Amino acid sequence: VFTGLESAEMIKYAANAFLATKITFINEIAALCERVGADIKAVSKGMGLDGRIGNKFLHAGPGYGGSCFPKDTRALARMGQEHATPIQIVETVIKVNDEIKRRMIEKIEDLCEGSCRDKVITVLGVTFKPNTDDMRDAPSLTIVPALIGAGAKVRVVDPEGRREGEHLLPGVRWMDDAYAAAEGASALVILTEWNEFRALDLGRLAGLMAVPRLADLRNVYEPEAVRAAGFMACQAVGRRLDGLPGRGPDQETDRAAAHASGEHARKTA
């Protein structure tokens, strides 16, 4: 495709902004699924069957990151502002993506009975996606420091992320094995869907943990498998895990009310 320089630049920014919008859209739908009892995996599959939409970039999770989407959405939004033509959809995508990361922090807090203080939390995966050592704008750079700030003792396992992550995530304990990192932990968080974390022995993990609780923020595992493995509580994205305690509509309302009154809501795992 041969175009002028302006059109070539716009193609690049617009394409990445569109994909970032698609990711953010499905994450917002996931939040609504949790409230109404729908399953985001079924919703994403159904949407993806429409050829006008397609099934790419419809996987709910902790928000987009990396070297392209954050940079290009900000660049396109800034370009619109400078030329008095605001790209309001993209501006909203940037805002909502930040909110999604904070929503993941709340999920982990809920899983830990409302407080992470003095709890060992094991995080599996900190790069922005699998099969890379790229940490740029990864959701972990928001989520992990928030857990540390809340008083958690964070252990991290990532096949490639340690070299970049050691100076970006101070205060965590880096480990090489998911099972060793889970020993004595009060919560296990799947943050990046590396293949190494897709075939874990859930029963072994649950047996090693002080309190077997799972925050599956990439929807890697099916609820039935989590339940059968012995986990007592679980959080996922866009899924109501029947039979496993997690945050539902009533708990969302309780949390909002508690924050509004200046109290710290506590949940029963």
C-alpha positions as CSV (number, residue, x, y, z in Angstrom):
1,V,0.0,0.0,0.0
2,F,1.5,3.3,-1.1
3,T,0.3,6.5,0.6
4,G,1.5,9.9,1.7
5,L,3.4,10.2,5.0
6,E,0.4,11.6,6.8
7,S,-1.9,8.7,5.8
8,A,0.8,6.1,6.6
9,E,1.2,7.5,10.1
10,M,-2.5,7.7,10.6
11,I,-2.9,4.0,9.4
12,K,-0.5,2.9,12.1
13,Y,-2.0,4.9,14.9
14,A,-5.6,4.2,13.9
15,A,-5.0,0.4,13.6
16,N,-3.4,0.1,17.0
17,A,-6.0,2.4,18.6
18,F,-8.8,0.2,17.1
19,L,-7.3,-3.0,18.6
20,A,-6.8,-1.3,21.9
21,T,-10.5,-0.2,21.8
22,K,-11.5,-3.8,21.0
23,I,-9.6,-5.1,24.1
24,T,-11.0,-2.4,26.3
25,F,-14.6,-3.0,25.1
26,I,-14.5,-6.7,25.9
27,N,-13.0,-5.9,29.3
28,E,-16.0,-3.6,30.0
29,I,-18.4,-6.2,28.8
30,A,-16.6,-8.7,31.2
31,A,-17.3,-6.4,34.1
32,L,-21.0,-6.4,33.2
33,C,-21.0,-10.1,32.8
34,E,-19.9,-10.5,36.4
35,R,-22.9,-8.5,37.5
36,V,-25.6,-10.2,35.4
37,G,-24.3,-13.8,35.6
38,A,-23.1,-14.1,32.0
39,D,-19.8,-15.8,31.0
40,I,-17.4,-13.6,29.1
41,K,-15.8,-16.6,27.4
42,A,-19.2,-17.6,25.9
43,V,-19.9,-14.0,25.0
44,S,-16.5,-13.5,23.3
45,K,-17.0,-16.7,21.3
46,G,-20.4,-15.7,20.2
47,M,-19.3,-12.2,19.1
48,G,-16.2,-13.6,17.4
49,L,-18.4,-15.8,15.1
50,D,-19.6,-12.6,13.4
51,G,-17.3,-12.1,10.5
52,R,-17.6,-8.4,10.8
53,I,-16.1,-8.5,14.3
54,G,-13.8,-11.5,14.3
55,N,-12.4,-13.4,17.3
56,K,-9.1,-11.6,17.7
57,F,-8.4,-9.3,20.7
58,L,-11.6,-10.4,22.4
59,H,-10.0,-12.0,25.5
60,A,-10.8,-10.4,28.8
61,G,-8.0,-9.7,31.1
62,P,-6.2,-7.0,33.2
63,G,-5.9,-4.5,30.4
64,Y,-3.5,-3.9,27.5
65,G,0.1,-2.9,27.8
66,G,3.3,-3.2,25.7
67,S,5.3,-1.0,23.5
68,C,2.6,-0.1,20.9
69,F,-0.9,0.2,22.2
70,P,-0.3,2.6,25.1
71,K,2.1,4.8,23.1
72,D,-0.1,5.0,19.9
73,T,-3.4,5.6,21.7
74,R,-1.8,8.5,23.6
75,A,-0.2,9.8,20.4
76,L,-3.5,9.7,18.5
77,A,-5.4,11.3,21.3
78,R,-2.8,14.1,21.6
79,M,-2.9,14.6,17.8
80,G,-6.6,15.1,17.9
81,Q,-6.3,17.6,20.8
82,E,-3.6,19.6,19.0
83,H,-5.8,19.8,15.8
84,A,-9.0,20.7,17.7
85,T,-10.5,17.3,16.7
86,P,-10.7,15.2,19.9
87,I,-10.7,11.5,19.4
88,Q,-13.1,10.9,22.3
89,I,-13.4,7.2,21.9
90,V,-9.6,6.7,22.2
91,E,-9.4,9.2,25.1
92,T,-12.0,7.0,26.9
93,V,-10.2,3.8,26.0
94,I,-7.0,5.2,27.7
95,K,-9.0,6.1,30.8
96,V,-10.9,2.9,31.0
97,N,-7.8,0.7,30.5
98,D,-6.3,2.4,33.6
99,E,-9.5,1.7,35.5
100,I,-9.4,-1.9,34.5
101,K,-6.0,-2.4,36.1
102,R,-7.3,-0.9,39.4
103,R,-10.3,-3.2,39.2
104,M,-7.9,-6.2,39.1
105,I,-6.3,-4.9,42.4
106,E,-9.8,-4.8,44.0
107,K,-10.3,-8.4,42.9
108,I,-7.2,-9.5,44.6
109,E,-8.1,-7.5,47.7
110,D,-11.5,-9.1,47.8
111,L,-10.0,-12.5,47.4
112,C,-7.8,-11.8,50.5
113,E,-10.8,-11.0,52.7
114,G,-10.5,-7.3,52.0
115,S,-6.9,-6.8,53.0
116,C,-3.5,-7.9,51.6
117,R,-1.5,-6.8,54.6
118,D,1.1,-9.3,55.8
119,K,-0.2,-11.9,53.3
120,V,2.1,-13.8,50.9
121,I,0.8,-13.3,47.3
122,T,2.4,-15.2,44.5
123,V,2.1,-13.6,41.0
124,L,2.6,-15.7,37.9
125,G,3.7,-13.6,35.0
126,V,4.6,-9.9,34.9
127,T,5.5,-9.2,31.2
128,F,2.7,-7.6,29.2
129,K,2.1,-10.7,27.2
130,P,3.7,-14.2,27.0
131,N,6.8,-15.1,25.0
132,T,8.5,-11.7,25.6
133,D,10.6,-10.0,28.2
134,D,8.9,-6.7,27.5
135,M,7.6,-5.0,30.6
136,R,6.6,-1.7,29.0
137,D,3.2,-0.5,30.4
138,A,2.5,-4.0,31.6
139,P,-0.5,-4.3,34.0
140,S,1.9,-5.7,36.5
141,L,3.6,-2.3,36.9
142,T,0.3,-1.0,38.3
143,I,-0.9,-4.1,40.1
144,V,2.2,-5.4,41.9
145,P,3.3,-2.1,43.4
146,A,-0.3,-1.6,44.7
147,L,-0.1,-5.0,46.4
148,I,3.2,-4.1,48.0
149,G,1.8,-0.7,49.0
150,A,-1.1,-2.6,50.7
151,G,1.4,-4.5,52.8
152,A,1.5,-7.8,50.8
153,K,4.7,-9.9,50.6
154,V,4.8,-10.5,46.8
155,R,6.6,-13.4,45.1
156,V,7.0,-13.3,41.3
157,V,7.6,-16.0,38.8
158,D,8.1,-15.1,35.1
159,P,10.1,-17.1,32.5
160,E,11.6,-14.0,30.9
161,G,10.6,-10.9,32.9
162,R,13.2,-10.9,35.7
163,R,15.9,-9.0,33.8
164,E,13.7,-6.0,33.1
165,G,11.5,-6.5,36.1
166,E,14.1,-6.4,38.9
167,H,14.6,-2.7,38.6
168,L,10.9,-2.0,37.7
169,L,9.4,-4.0,40.5
170,P,11.5,-3.4,43.6
171,G,10.4,-5.1,46.8
172,V,9.3,-8.4,45.3
173,R,10.9,-11.8,45.7
174,W,11.8,-13.4,42.4
175,M,11.5,-17.2,42.2
176,D,12.0,-19.7,39.4
177,D,9.3,-22.3,40.2
178,A,5.6,-21.7,40.5
179,Y,5.2,-24.5,43.1
180,A,8.0,-23.2,45.4
181,A,6.6,-19.7,45.1
182,A,3.1,-20.9,46.1
183,E,4.3,-22.6,49.3
184,G,2.7,-20.9,52.3
185,A,1.0,-18.2,50.1
186,S,-2.4,-16.8,50.8
187,A,-3.3,-16.1,47.2
188,L,-2.1,-17.0,43.7
189,V,-2.5,-14.5,40.9
190,I,-2.2,-15.5,37.2
191,L,-1.3,-12.2,35.5
192,T,0.4,-13.3,32.2
193,E,-0.8,-16.4,30.4
194,W,2.6,-18.1,29.8
195,N,2.3,-21.7,28.6
196,E,4.2,-22.7,31.7
197,F,1.2,-21.5,33.7
198,R,-1.5,-23.1,31.5
199,A,-0.9,-26.7,32.7
200,L,-0.2,-26.3,36.4
201,D,-1.1,-29.1,38.8
202,L,-3.9,-27.1,40.6
203,G,-4.3,-29.7,43.3
204,R,-0.6,-29.6,44.2
205,L,-0.7,-25.8,44.3
206,A,-3.7,-25.8,46.6
207,G,-2.0,-28.2,48.9
208,L,1.1,-26.1,49.2
209,M,-0.7,-22.8,49.9
210,A,-1.5,-21.5,53.4
211,V,-4.9,-20.5,52.0
212,P,-5.8,-21.9,48.5
213,R,-7.2,-18.8,46.7
214,L,-6.8,-18.1,43.0
215,A,-7.1,-14.8,41.0
216,D,-7.1,-16.1,37.5
217,L,-6.9,-12.7,35.7
218,R,-6.5,-14.4,32.3
219,N,-9.3,-17.0,32.6
220,V,-6.8,-19.8,32.0
221,Y,-8.7,-22.4,34.1
222,E,-12.2,-23.6,34.1
223,P,-14.2,-23.2,37.4
224,E,-14.8,-26.9,37.7
225,A,-11.1,-27.6,37.6
226,V,-10.4,-24.9,40.2
227,R,-13.1,-26.2,42.5
228,A,-12.1,-29.9,42.1
229,A,-8.5,-29.0,42.9
230,G,-9.4,-27.7,46.4
231,F,-9.3,-24.0,46.0
232,M,-11.6,-22.3,48.6
233,A,-12.0,-19.0,46.7
234,C,-11.4,-17.7,43.2
235,Q,-11.7,-14.6,41.2
236,A,-11.8,-14.5,37.4
237,V,-12.6,-11.8,34.8
238,G,-16.1,-11.7,33.4
239,R,-17.2,-15.0,35.1
240,R,-19.3,-15.7,38.1
241,L,-17.8,-18.9,39.6
242,D,-20.7,-20.7,41.1
243,G,-19.8,-22.6,44.1
244,L,-16.6,-20.7,44.6
245,P,-16.7,-17.5,46.7
246,G,-15.9,-14.3,44.7
247,R,-17.2,-10.9,44.2
248,G,-20.8,-10.7,42.9
249,P,-23.2,-7.8,42.6
250,D,-24.1,-7.6,46.3
251,Q,-20.4,-7.6,47.2
252,E,-19.7,-4.8,44.7
253,T,-22.4,-2.7,46.3
254,D,-21.1,-3.4,49.8
255,R,-17.6,-2.4,48.7
256,A,-18.8,0.9,47.2
257,A,-20.8,1.7,50.3
258,A,-17.9,0.9,52.5
259,H,-15.5,3.2,50.6
260,A,-18.0,5.9,50.5
261,S,-18.3,5.9,54.3
262,G,-14.5,5.7,54.7
263,E,-14.5,2.1,55.9
264,H,-12.5,-0.8,54.6
265,A,-14.8,-3.5,53.4
266,R,-14.0,-7.0,54.4
267,K,-15.3,-10.1,52.6
268,T,-15.6,-13.7,53.6
269,A,-13.5,-15.8,51.4
